[in-house]
Amino acid sequence: MMESSYLAAAAALIWLALYYLPVGGALFRLALPLPLALLAVRRGARAGVEGLAVAILLLIALMGPVRGPLMLFPYGLLSVWLGWCWLHRCSWWLSWGIGLLIGAAGFLVRVVALSLLVGENLWVIITRAGAGLLDRLLELLQLPLAPDLLLVQMMALALVLIQQLVYVLALHALAYWIFPRLQAPVPDPPPLLHGLVALDPL
């Protein structure tokens, strides 16, 4: 019970730091799913879900009923999924692939929720980034094409998927380096990824 409480509180504090502190966003994002995933690996999937529920209740008390539950999307759900996969020694391809979908879906849910909170369509910012990248790509390939709205939206969605692809792989690598020192081993990476992530432990 003490371990569950401490790890749930750690996840909630990291979410608060990510939400309010102006620096360290990338570091907090990488650290956020790890306490609850560690709890699931050490104490079982049920403990991981209970830890997530405690963290959400704590955040609702601290941040209100709208901002607090946003931790679920995608960080809370991703931590429970990865913890379950690592506990059951699932292949990285499975945990990474489904984790990519959970991360992308959670990111989109968070964009919708924050758009409603601020009263602006935040997807426009991602669409502009996709349009800029598409223009550069067409210019680089010297293709005389004018991208339509559908192509721009597809590029924006591709940017979200690529971001989540890298993010979930980074979570796997961090857990693979750190968790064995905490008596919570993570399955070995597949041979194709072994050279990329099999570094000396931190």
C-alpha positions, 0 to 999 in steps of 0.5 A: 500500500505504501509503495502504491501511494508513493508511486501514485503521488510521484506520478501526480507530482510529475503531472503537476510539474509538467503542467505548471513549470515552464522548464523541463517539459520533455524530461517530465513527459518521459518520466510521467508514465514510469512510476505507475508502470513500475508499480504494475511490474512490481506489484501486478496490473491491479496495483497499477490500475489502483495507483492510477486511480489514486493519482487521478483522485489526487489531481482532481483534488489539486487541479479540478475535475477537468484538468486532473483527469487529463493525465489519463490521456495518454500518460495514465493509460500508457503506463498501465498498458506498458506495465501490463506488457512488461509484467507479462513479458510481452514482445516489444513489438506488441507493447510498442505498437499498441502503445503508439496507438494509445499515445496518438489517441490520447494526444488527440483527446487532449487536444480536443479537451484543451481546445474546449478549455481555451476556446480555440481549435488547437488542431490548427497549430498541428495542421500548420506544422504539417502544411509547413513540413509538406511544403518543404518536402514538395520543394525538396523533391521539386514536385509541382503540386499544391497540397489540398486540405486532406493531404495536409491533415494526413501529414499532421496526423503523420507528425503525431504518429511519428512523435508517439513512435519515438516517445513510446520507444524512448519509454521502453529504452528508459525502463530497460535501463532503469527498472532492472536496478529496481527489481523490476526487469523488463523483457529484452528488446527484439534483435532489430532494436537491441543495438539501439537500446542495449546500453549500459544501465544508468 
